[in-house]
Amino acid sequence: MTAADDHLVYVLGHPEAWRLLAILERGSSDRYERVRKDLAMHPQAFQRLLYWMRGYDLVRVRASRPAAATRRAVPVHLELSPRGSAMLRFLRDVERNARSHREALGLRAVELLSVA
């Protein structure tokens, strides 16, 4: 028996990873700090999440160049990678299947990707 791919196991076991992918797909907030606040995560926990999500190539981080030289911090943006987009489609299929088998599975809530 072969082991499951690590990125699949990680994302399935971490609801905050599902939510991160869903937030980035919406595109309304991609700035690093804004996404962290939307997820209501502690900075170190968010760093760990991004470490794994970037390591599995589900999320990409890019810095944008300011128009003029400045001593302030460089804006950092998060974006969904093609693999992250495929993972999100897979998760939506899981959510759809969970809805159809809600009673048999004994689930109270099946809105796994809901982002508050």
HURASUL-V543984 format. One record per residue. N is the residue number from 0. RES is the residue in three letters. PHI is phi in radians with two decimals (none if undefined). OMEGA is omega in whole degrees, 0 to 359 (none if undefined). Layout:
# HURASUL-V543984
n=N res=RES phi=PHI omega=OMEGA
n=N res=RES phi=PHI omega=OMEGA
This chain:
# HURASUL-V543984
n=0 res=MET phi=none omega=181
n=1 res=THR phi=-1.58 omega=179
n=2 res=ALA phi=-1.35 omega=177
n=3 res=ALA phi=-1.22 omega=177
n=4 res=ASP phi=-1.07 omega=185
n=5 res=ASP phi=-1.06 omega=182
n=6 res=HIS phi=-1.13 omega=178
n=7 res=LEU phi=-1.18 omega=179
n=8 res=VAL phi=-1.08 omega=181
n=9 res=TYR phi=-1.08 omega=184
n=10 res=VAL phi=-1.15 omega=180
n=11 res=LEU phi=-1.12 omega=182
n=12 res=GLY phi=-1.61 omega=184
n=13 res=HIS phi=-2.29 omega=181
n=14 res=PRO phi=-1.01 omega=179
n=15 res=GLU phi=-1.16 omega=176
n=16 res=ALA phi=-1.19 omega=176
n=17 res=TRP phi=-1.04 omega=183
n=18 res=ARG phi=-1.14 omega=178
n=19 res=LEU phi=-1.06 omega=179
n=20 res=LEU phi=-1.06 omega=180
n=21 res=ALA phi=-1.14 omega=179
n=22 res=ILE phi=-1.12 omega=181
n=23 res=LEU phi=-1.18 omega=178
n=24 res=GLU phi=-1.16 omega=180
n=25 res=ARG phi=-1.08 omega=177
n=26 res=GLY phi=1.33 omega=182
n=27 res=SER phi=-1.24 omega=178
n=28 res=SER phi=-2.43 omega=179
n=29 res=ASP phi=-2.13 omega=178
n=30 res=ARG phi=-1.17 omega=185
n=31 res=TYR phi=-0.82 omega=185
n=32 res=GLU phi=-1.19 omega=179
n=33 res=ARG phi=-1.14 omega=179
n=34 res=VAL phi=-1.12 omega=179
n=35 res=ARG phi=-1.04 omega=180
n=36 res=LYS phi=-1.20 omega=177
n=37 res=ASP phi=-1.07 omega=178
n=38 res=LEU phi=-1.44 omega=182
n=39 res=ALA phi=0.96 omega=181
n=40 res=MET phi=-1.91 omega=173
n=41 res=HIS phi=-1.13 omega=183
n=42 res=PRO phi=-0.93 omega=181
n=43 res=GLN phi=-1.21 omega=177
n=44 res=ALA phi=-1.13 omega=178
n=45 res=PHE phi=-1.15 omega=177
n=46 res=GLN phi=-1.03 omega=179
n=47 res=ARG phi=-1.10 omega=179
n=48 res=LEU phi=-1.03 omega=180
n=49 res=LEU phi=-1.13 omega=178
n=50 res=TYR phi=-0.99 omega=181
n=51 res=TRP phi=-1.27 omega=182
n=52 res=MET phi=-1.15 omega=176
n=53 res=ARG phi=-1.24 omega=180
n=54 res=GLY phi=-1.07 omega=178
n=55 res=TYR phi=-1.60 omega=180
n=56 res=ASP phi=0.99 omega=176
n=57 res=LEU phi=-1.72 omega=182
n=58 res=VAL phi=-2.36 omega=176
n=59 res=ARG phi=-2.09 omega=179
n=60 res=VAL phi=-2.04 omega=177
n=61 res=ARG phi=-2.42 omega=177
n=62 res=ALA phi=-1.77 omega=177
n=63 res=SER phi=-1.79 omega=180
n=64 res=ARG phi=-1.42 omega=175
n=65 res=PRO phi=-1.18 omega=182
n=66 res=ALA phi=-1.09 omega=181
n=67 res=ALA phi=-2.12 omega=178
n=68 res=ALA phi=-1.08 omega=181
n=69 res=THR phi=-2.57 omega=177
n=70 res=ARG phi=-1.62 omega=180
n=71 res=ARG phi=-1.36 omega=181
n=72 res=ALA phi=-1.15 omega=177
n=73 res=VAL phi=-1.42 omega=179
n=74 res=PRO phi=-1.12 omega=179
n=75 res=VAL phi=-1.96 omega=182
n=76 res=HIS phi=-2.06 omega=176
n=77 res=LEU phi=-1.92 omega=177
n=78 res=GLU phi=-2.49 omega=180
n=79 res=LEU phi=-1.37 omega=176
n=80 res=SER phi=-1.47 omega=176
n=81 res=PRO phi=-1.01 omega=178
n=82 res=ARG phi=-1.17 omega=177
n=83 res=GLY phi=-1.13 omega=177
n=84 res=SER phi=-1.14 omega=177
n=85 res=ALA phi=-1.12 omega=178
n=86 res=MET phi=-1.11 omega=179
n=87 res=LEU phi=-1.12 omega=176
n=88 res=ARG phi=-1.07 omega=178
n=89 res=PHE phi=-1.08 omega=180
n=90 res=LEU phi=-1.12 omega=177
n=91 res=ARG phi=-1.15 omega=175
n=92 res=ASP phi=-1.13 omega=177
n=93 res=VAL phi=-1.07 omega=180
n=94 res=GLU phi=-1.09 omega=179
n=95 res=ARG phi=-1.09 omega=178
n=96 res=ASN phi=-1.17 omega=178
n=97 res=ALA phi=-1.09 omega=178
n=98 res=ARG phi=-1.09 omega=183
n=99 res=SER phi=-1.25 omega=180
n=100 res=HIS phi=-2.01 omega=186
n=101 res=ARG phi=-0.93 omega=183
n=102 res=GLU phi=-1.16 omega=181
n=103 res=ALA phi=-1.12 omega=180
n=104 res=LEU phi=-1.45 omega=181
n=105 res=GLY phi=1.22 omega=181
n=106 res=LEU phi=-1.60 omega=175
n=107 res=ARG phi=-1.39 omega=180
n=108 res=ALA phi=-2.27 omega=179
n=109 res=VAL phi=-2.09 omega=178
n=110 res=GLU phi=-1.42 omega=186
n=111 res=LEU phi=-1.24 omega=183
n=112 res=LEU phi=-1.77 omega=182
n=113 res=SER phi=-1.15 omega=180
n=114 res=VAL phi=-2.03 omega=183
n=115 res=ALA phi=-1.27 omega=none
